[in-house]
Amino acid sequence: MIELLNSKHERADFDCGKDLLNNYVKTQASQDVKRKLAACFVLAEPTSSLIQGFYTLSNYSIPLHHFPESIQKKLPPSYSSIPISLVGRLAVDKKFQGRGLGKILLIDALKRCFEASLQIGSFAVVVDPIDSEARVFYEQFGFISLPDSGKMFIAMKTLKELFQ
């Protein structure tokens, strides 16, 4: 079950192979949750509460000029920034990699973002891939590069086709 991070979740041994993500879940995630800077969702083993993987969600905005020109033309020029949902981090512990958990976590994140967009304005879901391996992962799910930013996005319009 994927649930919000809480004090019962065992984080100390989490290792996805990326120090930035390991350190985040071990030392910063609970503070971000308390400060309402991010919501951190975890997939944990039911018996041990050992975190198998996690992702974070936040509200965010992207300057209009970061979107491809074809999309800029469809958006009102009066908006200098476009509201989006950010999947800030996503990782699976090395002990559980290769089992499709990254896909499960991403689909859960996308579904939560889409459902939230029905209540709060959000044009797209944006990710910021940590490396080329992550970029390839997101491309498999239809994410498109945001020019000059390194970030990628998938439009809520696309998610609507998947989830409704």
Residue pairs with C-beta under 8 A, 6 or more apart in sequence:
1 43
1 44
1 46
2 41
2 42
2 43
2 104
2 105
2 108
3 41
3 42
3 44
4 33
4 39
4 40
4 41
4 42
5 25
5 29
5 30
5 33
5 40
5 41
5 42
5 54
7 30
8 49
9 42
9 44
9 49
9 51
10 44
10 48
10 49
10 50
10 51
11 25
11 26
11 29
11 51
12 26
13 50
14 22
14 25
14 26
14 51
14 91
14 93
15 22
15 93
15 94
15 95
16 22
16 53
16 91
16 92
16 93
16 94
16 97
17 94
18 91
18 130
18 131
20 130
21 89
21 91
21 130
22 91
24 89
25 40
25 51
25 54
25 89
25 91
29 38
29 40
29 54
29 56
30 40
32 38
32 40
32 56
33 39
33 40
37 58
38 56
38 57
38 58
38 88
39 56
39 57
39 58
40 54
40 55
40 56
41 54
41 55
41 56
41 57
41 105
41 108
41 109
41 112
42 51
42 52
42 53
42 54
43 51
43 52
43 53
43 54
43 101
43 104
43 105
44 50
44 51
44 52
45 52
50 93
51 93
52 92
52 93
52 95
52 96
52 101
53 90
53 91
53 92
53 93
53 96
53 101
53 102
53 104
53 105
54 89
54 90
54 91
54 105
55 87
55 88
55 89
55 90
55 91
55 105
55 106
55 108
55 109
56 87
56 88
56 89
56 90
57 85
57 86
57 87
57 88
57 109
57 112
57 113
58 85
58 86
58 88
59 83
59 85
59 86
59 120
59 122
60 83
60 84
60 85
60 86
60 126
61 81
61 82
61 83
61 84
62 81
62 82
62 84
62 124
62 126
62 146
62 149
62 151
62 153
63 80
63 81
63 82
64 72
64 75
64 77
64 79
64 80
64 81
64 82
65 72
66 146
66 147
66 148
66 149
66 151
67 75
67 82
67 146
67 147
67 153
68 144
68 146
68 147
71 155
75 82
75 123
82 123
82 124
83 120
83 121
83 122
83 123
84 122
84 123
84 124
84 125
84 126
84 153
85 113
85 116
85 117
85 122
85 124
85 125
85 126
86 125
86 126
86 127
86 128
87 106
87 109
87 110
87 113
87 125
87 126
87 127
88 128
90 102
90 105
90 106
90 109
90 127
90 134
92 101
92 102
92 105
102 137
103 141
106 137
106 138
106 141
109 125
110 125
110 141
110 154
110 159
110 162
110 163
111 159
111 163
113 122
113 125
113 156
113 159
114 125
114 156
114 159
114 160
114 162
114 163
115 163
116 122
117 156
117 159
122 156
123 155
123 156
124 153
124 154
124 155
124 156
125 153
125 154
125 156
125 159
126 146
126 151
126 152
126 153
127 134
127 138
127 143
127 151
127 152
127 153
128 150
128 151
128 152
129 135
129 137
129 138
129 150
129 151
129 152
135 152
138 152
139 152
141 154
142 154
142 158
143 152
143 153
143 154
144 152
144 153
144 154
145 151
145 152
146 152
146 153
